[in-house]
Amino acid sequence: MRTSKRSRVTKETDIWIELNIDGTRNIDIDTGIPFFDHMLALFAFHGKFDLKIDAKGDLAVDDHHTVEDVGIILGQAFKEAIADYKGINRYGSVFLPMDEALSRVVVDISNRPYLVFNATFKQDKVGTLSTENVYEFFKAFVQEARINCHIELLYGMNDHHKIESIFKGFGRAMKEALKIVDEELPSTKGLL
């Protein structure tokens, strides 16, 4: 079983996460930011992961610390659950439509972190999630999970739909990349 349980406690946040990559969509998320909860649930559903998150943050300040720290700990959980990389497909890519919005998400589970994020939003917030923190979540996740991720919002009008397209696409791309396809390490170098 590719699983991880992690916690992170700082002066700004207190977060607990439980992850099962090979799950059955057992999802329970509470970050105090309802739209962010919705996006994380979509990510887990489309990745077919079990994901439980309980996060308490300094939301009276703003949502930045909570969103970024969830990205940090969730990335760490994936890194731990992936373990030795043996047998994984390694690469995943998807075009994901959400009504008028379309995104392309491509990942390489490479142990080399790099994020390309090409998406812009018209609104400052969707619900209580600051749209600028969508990038901060992915930056933190990619750094801690040590993956290469390219996210491109190709077009769209509605910021809710645009962000939803990205999170669903990320789940689908991760599911494809993490699929076990054999027993080999997916690198000619013999190391990831």
C-alpha positions in Angstrom: 0.0 0.0 0.0 1.3 3.4 -1.0 0.2 5.4 2.0 1.3 8.3 4.2 0.2 10.0 7.4 1.8 13.4 8.1 1.3 16.4 10.3 2.7 19.9 10.3 2.4 22.3 13.2 3.6 25.9 13.0 2.6 29.1 14.7 0.4 29.7 11.6 -1.1 26.3 10.9 -1.9 22.9 12.4 -2.4 20.3 9.6 -2.9 16.6 9.6 -3.1 14.5 6.4 -3.8 10.9 5.6 -3.2 9.7 2.0 -3.6 6.4 0.1 -2.5 6.6 -3.5 -4.2 3.3 -4.3 -7.5 4.3 -2.7 -11.2 4.1 -3.4 -12.0 7.8 -3.1 -12.5 8.0 0.6 -12.3 11.7 0.9 -12.8 14.0 4.0 -11.3 17.5 3.8 -11.7 20.5 6.0 -9.2 23.4 5.6 -11.6 26.2 6.7 -11.6 27.4 3.0 -14.7 25.8 1.4 -13.7 26.4 -2.2 -10.2 25.0 -1.5 -11.8 21.9 0.1 -13.9 21.5 -3.0 -10.8 21.7 -5.3 -8.8 19.2 -3.1 -11.8 16.8 -3.1 -12.0 17.0 -6.9 -8.2 16.4 -7.1 -8.5 13.3 -4.9 -11.7 12.0 -6.7 -10.2 12.2 -10.1 -6.9 10.7 -8.9 -8.8 8.0 -7.2 -6.9 8.7 -4.0 -8.1 8.3 -0.4 -7.4 11.8 1.1 -8.2 13.1 4.6 -7.1 16.6 5.6 -7.8 18.5 8.7 -6.2 22.0 8.6 -6.5 24.9 11.0 -4.8 28.1 10.0 -4.7 31.8 10.7 -7.6 32.5 8.4 -8.2 35.8 10.2 -5.0 37.0 8.6 -5.8 35.5 5.2 -5.7 32.1 3.4 -2.1 32.2 2.2 -0.5 30.2 5.1 -3.2 27.5 5.1 -3.1 27.0 1.3 0.7 26.9 1.1 1.1 24.7 4.1 -1.4 22.2 2.8 0.6 22.1 -0.4 3.8 21.5 1.5 2.4 18.6 3.6 0.4 17.1 0.8 3.5 17.1 -1.4 5.5 15.5 1.4 2.8 12.8 1.8 2.9 12.0 -1.9 6.8 11.8 -1.8 6.6 9.4 1.1 3.9 7.3 -0.3 5.6 7.0 -3.7 8.7 5.6 -1.9 11.2 4.0 -4.3 9.5 4.9 -7.7 9.7 1.3 -8.9 7.1 0.3 -11.4 5.4 3.7 -11.8 4.3 4.9 -15.2 6.2 8.1 -14.3 4.5 10.4 -16.8 0.9 11.6 -16.9 -0.9 14.2 -19.1 -4.4 15.3 -19.6 -6.5 17.9 -21.3 -9.4 18.7 -18.9 -12.5 20.6 -20.0 -14.8 22.3 -17.5 -17.6 23.9 -19.4 -15.9 26.8 -21.3 -12.5 26.3 -19.6 -9.8 24.0 -20.8 -6.5 23.2 -19.1 -3.5 21.0 -19.9 -1.7 19.3 -17.0 1.5 17.3 -17.5 3.5 15.6 -14.8 6.7 13.7 -14.5 7.3 11.9 -11.2 11.0 12.6 -11.6 12.4 13.5 -8.1 13.4 16.8 -9.8 11.0 19.6 -8.8 10.0 22.2 -11.4 6.7 24.0 -11.9 5.5 25.8 -15.0 2.2 27.5 -14.2 0.5 29.5 -17.0 -2.9 30.6 -15.7 -4.4 33.9 -15.0 -7.6 34.8 -13.1 -9.9 37.8 -13.3 -11.1 37.8 -9.7 -9.1 38.2 -6.6 -11.1 35.4 -4.9 -13.4 32.5 -5.6 -15.3 32.1 -2.4 -12.7 32.7 0.3 -9.8 31.3 -1.7 -7.4 33.9 -3.0 -6.8 33.1 -6.7 -3.2 34.0 -6.4 -2.8 31.2 -3.9 -3.7 28.5 -6.5 -0.1 29.0 -7.8 1.2 29.0 -4.2 -0.4 25.6 -3.6 1.1 24.0 -6.7 4.5 25.6 -6.1 4.6 24.1 -2.6 3.3 20.7 -3.7 5.7 20.4 -6.6 8.7 21.4 -4.4 7.9 18.9 -1.6 6.7 16.0 -3.8 9.8 16.6 -6.0 7.8 16.3 -9.3 8.0 18.2 -12.6 4.6 19.7 -13.3 3.4 21.9 -16.3 0.0 23.5 -15.9 -1.4 25.6 -18.7 -4.9 27.1 -18.7 -5.6 27.2 -22.4 -8.7 29.3 -22.1 -11.8 30.0 -20.1 -14.0 32.8 -18.8 -15.2 31.7 -15.3 -12.5 31.6 -12.7 -14.3 28.8 -10.8 -14.4 26.7 -13.9 -10.7 27.5 -14.7 -9.5 26.5 -11.3 -11.7 23.4 -11.3 -10.3 22.3 -14.6 -6.7 22.6 -13.3 -7.4 20.6 -10.1 -9.3 17.9 -11.9 -6.6 17.7 -14.5 -3.9 17.5 -11.9 -5.7 14.5 -10.2 -6.0 12.7 -13.6 -2.4 13.4 -14.6 -1.1 12.2 -11.2 -3.3 9.0 -11.4 -1.8 8.2 -14.8 1.8 8.9 -13.7 1.5 6.9 -10.5 -0.1 3.8 -12.1 2.0 0.7 -11.5 2.9 -0.7 -14.9 5.8 -3.1 -14.1 8.5 -3.7 -11.5 11.3 -1.5 -13.1 12.6 1.9 -12.1 11.4 4.2 -14.9 14.8 5.7 -15.7 17.7 4.8 -17.9 20.0 6.3 -15.3 18.9 3.7 -12.8 18.1 6.4 -10.3 15.3 9.0 -9.8 
